[in-house]
Amino acid sequence: MLKIIRIILQLSVIGIGSYTLFTEKLVSTPLVMLLAGLFMLVAGFERIEKNQKEFWGYAFVVISLFLLTVSWQNLFLAT
């Protein structure tokens, strides 16, 4: 289940990121950051599930929480 969610998030980050890059409209940048944070969160949980003592799984989770916080601020708290 996590693998399917990870693939869907990967494709959506690549698609929306490419759209943002080619059109040069920075309005969707927080959305790309939000989706990248969710992707890293799922990838971190997937790595933690595979190997309990791996550092990178926990690092992915911490980095994804930072990305989610920043994207949340850009999407909803920016005036």
C-alpha angles and dihedrals in degrees: 000000000000090000092056092048090048092052093048091050091047092053093046092050091049093046099046092038091053091048090051092047096049099041094039091220107143094193092096096048094098089051090054089049091049092051091045089052091051090047092052091047092054091044090051093050089048091053092046090050091053098046122015097203101046117125097207095062091059091042090054091052093050093046091047091053089054091049092048091051093050094045091047089054092048095047103042111013101044115103 
